[in-house]
Amino acid sequence: MQHKHNTELDATFLDWPVHMQRALDLADSVLTAAPNPRVGCVLVHDGQVISEGWHSAAGADHAEVMALTNAGRDSRGATAFVSLEPCAHHGKTGPCSDALIAAGIARVVIPMQDPNPEVAGKGIAKMEEAGIEVIMLPDFETAARRLNPGFFHRIEQGRPLVRMKLAMSLDGRTALANGASKWITDAASRADVQRLRAASSAVLTGIGTVLTDDPSLNVRRDELGLSEAQLLSNELNLQEPPLRIVLDSGRRMPATAKMLGLEGQVVVYSTASADDSELRDSKNVDLRVAGSGDRVELQTVLESLAADYQCNDVLIEAGPTLCGAFLQSKLVDELVVYIAPKLLGSDAKPLLELVGITQMSGAPEFQIVETQQLDSDVKLVLKPLANPRFNE
Ligand SMILES: NC(=O)c1ccc[n+]([C@@H]2O[C@H](COP(=O)([O-])OP(=O)(O)OC[C@H]3O[C@@H](n4cnc5c(N)ncnc54)[C@H](OP(=O)(O)O)[C@@H]3O)[C@@H](O)[C@H]2O)c1
């Protein structure tokens, strides 16, 4: 790979950060391209942007191919700014490095290698062998990683990024004693949750929530709060709803559950000793086993979601029991908490079943990474801080 100081490159280098940022912004216009990463591409010739591309869904053209198609013959001799190393392998579409070579691209500028072992430097090597100058802009690596945290998580750690959504009252309650929970938060928060769902590979809940609320856990495009233009760039991935996952150790899930009648796949994880299920003949249900103990093994579920379903991001929307169990197992990477300015009182149900914290030094702690007011509610995004004394 070429490692040149910027000033040795050419007179247009001052614009490079602008083009790279635009490639990142194009990628960011898509909610998800799972299992693929979100990628954007800008083609520049003689200092002028000649075309742009982005990857809108698995199976759709990759960002580089879309930009090359838009540019046509003008791409010969151009520079391509791509938000991730162009791929070198055949997936649902052909390798982007081959397409860039065939189009006569002179230079490719990227922020980082693709960590996917099928690519990981092979795209760069292929292009360099063909005479393309490949330049790395490492200042953009952090931003490039932030675009696809779930993808990096799956590839590098063998399990999806786990995001837990919690909606609660000011006094940390999630439902009245009689189970009523509609609605604690307002419409703006619920639209935000819809966007979180649409950006996730899977939405996961517990059998307790299924039996109490009979949720759909689907994406409703009219509730996403997206503009027509945003809906258009996400059209393809909205046609592929996220998987719905239910953790149901004893196979209590009824065949009448609302989510089974909706479009999209449902996966039910149970334990090895669970009885046969009345769902065994349902065509949109996968019945899987995760563990042989009393309850479904959470780590096994996550490994299966990565290996069997290529899930990058899982959104947990469960009740206090399962949410507590995930936190207790230290398997949560991010919390998204919606706080409604109302009180449900001490008869109402708590946010989490989390027992055994007897000392302040053993309390799980979080770092707030985002705060936002959404209409009347407040949204917090938090990352768990490692506390070796929690749950030891
Ligand atoms: N405010 C919110 O954000 C929100 C979101 C969703 C639900 N809710 C509320 O939560 C309430 C339901 O709460 P819930 O606690 O009964 O439901 P839950 O947490 O969704 O489901 C709990 C069930 O998950 C199953 N499970 C499977 N594997 C498990 C494991 N490893 N560890 C723990 N549990 C496991 C258990 O049943 P088995 O042992 O039979 O498998 C357990 O009883 C409802 O009132 C609902 O409205 C609130």
The ligand as an SDF file (V2000), in Angstrom:
LIG
                    3D

 48 52  0  0  0  0  0  0  0  0999 V2000
  -40.8700   -1.1560   29.3030 N   0  0  0  0  0  0  0  0  0  0  0  0
  -40.2940   -1.9170   28.4080 C   0  0  0  0  0  0  0  0  0  0  0  0
  -39.3660   -1.4950   27.7120 O   0  0  0  0  0  0  0  0  0  0  0  0
  -40.8200   -3.3360   28.2570 C   0  0  0  0  0  0  0  0  0  0  0  0
  -40.4210   -4.1020   27.1560 C   0  0  0  0  0  0  0  0  0  0  0  0
  -40.9250   -5.4180   27.0600 C   0  0  0  0  0  0  0  0  0  0  0  0
  -41.7690   -5.9120   28.0590 C   0  0  0  0  0  0  0  0  0  0  0  0
  -42.1520   -5.1240   29.0790 N   0  0  0  0  0  0  0  0  0  0  0  0
  -43.0640   -5.6210   30.1220 C   0  0  0  0  0  0  0  0  0  0  0  0
  -42.4750   -6.7270   30.7890 O   0  0  0  0  0  0  0  0  0  0  0  0
  -43.5070   -7.5440   31.3220 C   0  0  0  0  0  0  0  0  0  0  0  0
  -43.1180   -9.0140   31.1240 C   0  0  0  0  0  0  0  0  0  0  0  0
  -41.9760   -9.2460   31.9200 O   0  0  0  0  0  0  0  0  0  0  0  0
  -41.2670  -10.6560   32.0500 P   0  0  0  0  0  0  0  0  0  0  0  0
  -40.0790  -10.4370   32.9120 O   0  0  0  0  0  0  0  0  0  0  0  0
  -42.2740  -11.6680   32.4170 O   0  0  0  0  0  0  0  0  0  0  0  0
  -40.9140  -10.9730   30.5440 O   0  0  0  0  0  0  0  0  0  0  0  0
  -39.5580  -11.2560   29.7300 P   0  0  0  0  0  0  0  0  0  0  0  0
  -38.3730  -10.7710   30.4840 O   0  0  0  0  0  0  0  0  0  0  0  0
  -39.7750  -10.7260   28.3680 O   0  0  0  0  0  0  0  0  0  0  0  0
  -39.5440  -12.8400   29.6620 O   0  0  0  0  0  0  0  0  0  0  0  0
  -39.1400  -13.5460   30.7700 C   0  0  0  0  0  0  0  0  0  0  0  0
  -39.0380  -15.0020   30.4290 C   0  0  0  0  0  0  0  0  0  0  0  0
  -37.9780  -15.2280   29.5060 O   0  0  0  0  0  0  0  0  0  0  0  0
  -37.6610  -16.6030   29.5950 C   0  0  0  0  0  0  0  0  0  0  0  0
  -36.2270  -16.8420   29.5130 N   0  0  0  0  0  0  0  0  0  0  0  0
  -35.6220  -17.6620   28.6110 C   0  0  0  0  0  0  0  0  0  0  0  0
  -34.3240  -17.7170   28.8430 N   0  0  0  0  0  0  0  0  0  0  0  0
  -34.0710  -16.9570   29.9200 C   0  0  0  0  0  0  0  0  0  0  0  0
  -32.9000  -16.6640   30.6510 C   0  0  0  0  0  0  0  0  0  0  0  0
  -31.7030  -17.1620   30.3170 N   0  0  0  0  0  0  0  0  0  0  0  0
  -32.9890  -15.8590   31.7350 N   0  0  0  0  0  0  0  0  0  0  0  0
  -34.1750  -15.3350   32.0870 C   0  0  0  0  0  0  0  0  0  0  0  0
  -35.3360  -15.5750   31.4440 N   0  0  0  0  0  0  0  0  0  0  0  0
  -35.2870  -16.3830   30.3640 C   0  0  0  0  0  0  0  0  0  0  0  0
  -38.1800  -17.0770   30.9610 C   0  0  0  0  0  0  0  0  0  0  0  0
  -39.2680  -17.9790   30.7360 O   0  0  0  0  0  0  0  0  0  0  0  0
  -38.9150  -19.5330   30.4910 P   0  0  0  0  0  0  0  0  0  0  0  0
  -38.0840  -19.9640   31.6730 O   0  0  0  0  0  0  0  0  0  0  0  0
  -40.2210  -20.1960   30.3930 O   0  0  0  0  0  0  0  0  0  0  0  0
  -38.1440  -19.5520   29.2430 O   0  0  0  0  0  0  0  0  0  0  0  0
  -38.6940  -15.8340   31.6180 C   0  0  0  0  0  0  0  0  0  0  0  0
  -39.7900  -16.0270   32.4590 O   0  0  0  0  0  0  0  0  0  0  0  0
  -44.7710   -7.1600   30.6070 C   0  0  0  0  0  0  0  0  0  0  0  0
  -45.6200   -6.5050   31.5360 O   0  0  0  0  0  0  0  0  0  0  0  0
  -44.3120   -6.1940   29.5380 C   0  0  0  0  0  0  0  0  0  0  0  0
  -45.2660   -5.1870   29.2930 O   0  0  0  0  0  0  0  0  0  0  0  0
  -41.6880   -3.8620   29.2180 C   0  0  0  0  0  0  0  0  0  0  0  0
  1  2  1  0
  2  3  2  0
  2  4  1  0
  4  5  1  0
  4 48  2  0
  5  6  2  0
  6  7  1  0
  7  8  2  0
  8  9  1  0
  8 48  1  0
  9 10  1  0
  9 46  1  0
 10 11  1  0
 11 12  1  0
 11 44  1  0
 12 13  1  0
 13 14  1  0
 14 15  2  0
 14 16  1  0
 14 17  1  0
 17 18  1  0
 18 19  2  0
 18 20  1  0
 18 21  1  0
 21 22  1  0
 22 23  1  0
 23 24  1  0
 23 42  1  0
 24 25  1  0
 25 26  1  0
 25 36  1  0
 26 27  1  0
 26 35  1  0
 27 28  2  0
 28 29  1  0
 29 30  1  0
 29 35  2  0
 30 31  1  0
 30 32  2  0
 32 33  1  0
 33 34  2  0
 34 35  1  0
 36 37  1  0
 36 42  1  0
 37 38  1  0
 38 39  2  0
 38 40  1  0
 38 41  1  0
 42 43  1  0
 44 45  1  0
 44 46  1  0
 46 47  1  0
M  CHG  2   8   1  16  -1
M  END
$$$$
